[in-house]
Amino acid sequence: MKPSHPFLVLLGPLISGFIGLFSEAALNIALPDFMGIFRISAATVQWLTTGYLLVVGVLLPMSSLLVRWFTTRQLVFTTQVAFVVGAVVSGLSGSFGMLLVGRLIQGIATGILIPLIVSTAVAAFPPQRRGRAMGLIGLVLMFAPAISPVVAGLILELASWKWIFWMMLPFVVASFIVSVIFLRNVREITRPHVDVASIVLSTAGFGLFVFGLSSIADQGWSSPLVYGSLVVGVMALVLFVRRQLRLTDPVLDVRAFTRRNFSVAAATIFVNGALVLSVIYLIPMYLQQGLAVGVLAAGLAMLPGGLVNGVFSVWAGRATDLHKPWVLARIGFGVAIVGGLLFLLIGAGTPIWLLILAHSVVMVGVPIAMTSGQTYGLNSLPSGLGADGSTIVSTLQQIGGAVGTALGANLLSVGIQSAPPVATVAAATVTGVRYGFLCALVLAAVGLVLACLFRTPQHASAGDRREVAG
């Protein structure tokens, strides 16, 4: 039975999810400061991001198993405790190692929580209202990393970097109180058999794949560490998928991909995640290294795009419930293409308002495409595959983000190296950023092509539901 007030059920986890995604992106702008504070290299300081993404990437695929073993309330309260412990450890850290441990603990919380939010929404909301739910989730998943540079930049200007972590605690407490009052268990606990080999393959596969992607910026594509991690990771994932197809109780039911509409929608979510994170990575590089803009000013330049993203995430959810999601997905990627074309106009002497406009246009299209794609894909699955579908789309979004960041960093490096030898560092950076923005445009175009492959009907049939239930 669906809860009478599903939004209130989702509110506590949404607040925690906002903090998790904020934490994921907020430290990026502080990495140069950490290099000086702890006297470490760029390769070492990147572990604050790489380690966090590794933990998230390993835990995301386990979500569909966790929701069958533990109640919604147990999982949400566990993630809230992990957020608090991670924030306290990081805030009290006097060494890089202690800071890294705190980040890894928070990565545990994010890795469990993000797919849990989506699966809770699928279980709590009826299909005709899931668009609005996905809009709220989009507000969390994309608005938090979009505004984190502003907040983190302001903190770095006015106070110690430790306040990035201390400021999280009141929000986690608020999330806990709201969850105690309103959160309900929305799924049946079945406690299926746990296949250890599947967990090992999933951990190795996703862990090595994310590690390889995260290492490209420092090591380059030709590094044995990078391509070795990617090759072994992909091989482990192939074995993981084959094993899931043979198991009676799979850790992750990949049969969701046999539904064509879900597979196409999942691909659009992957591309959308790559598009968002590539842009979020490149804009600060352009402002800080290309134009010598300060940290706070760079964050403020990204604020309009973040605000636009939040507004259209909510609007897209309502629109998806009222209009055809496949049409909205095409509109979203079409708008993102316009933003990508505006990015290509940017150069060394370009006024900042043009960058803000391009960013804002992309951030109009992205949530429209994301929300409609998620709703379309999850509504095409029978109810028995809802938790697995939620896990898959959350995992693909995060991996897409890692791919987008890796592509942006690599193309930035290629562009810098291709600049004339007499070019200044700033001019070379601008050239590199333009290479990266071209990649963002290509990703938006790929997304539009995929959105044109959507077919009706979007909802799973009653026969599908009986098939999975049986």
Buried (B, 14 or more C-beta within 10 A) or exposed (E): EEBEEBBBBBBBBBBBBBBBBBBBBBBBBBEBBBBEBBEBEEEBBBBBBBBBBBBBBBBBBBBBBBBBBBBBBEBBBBBBBBBBBBBBBBBEBEEBEEBBBBBBBBBBBBBBBBBBBBBBBBBBBEBEBBBBBBBBBBBBBBBBBBBBBBBBBBBBEEEEBBBBBBBBBEBBEBBBEBBEEBBBBBBEEEEEEEBEEBBEBBBBBBBBBBBBBBBBBBBBEEBEBBBEBBEBBBBBBEBBBEBBEEBEBBBBBBBBBEBEBBBBBBBBBBBBBBBBBBBBBBBBBBBBBBBEBEBBBBBBBBBBBBBBBBBBBBBBBBBBBEEBBBBBBBBBBBBBBBBBBBBEEBEBEBEBEBBBBBBBBBBBBBBBBBBBBBBBBBBBBBBBBBBBBBBBBBBBBBBBBBBBBBBBBBBBBBBBEEBEEEBEEBBBBBBBBBBBBBBBBBBBBBBBEBBEBBEEEBBBEEEBBEEBEE
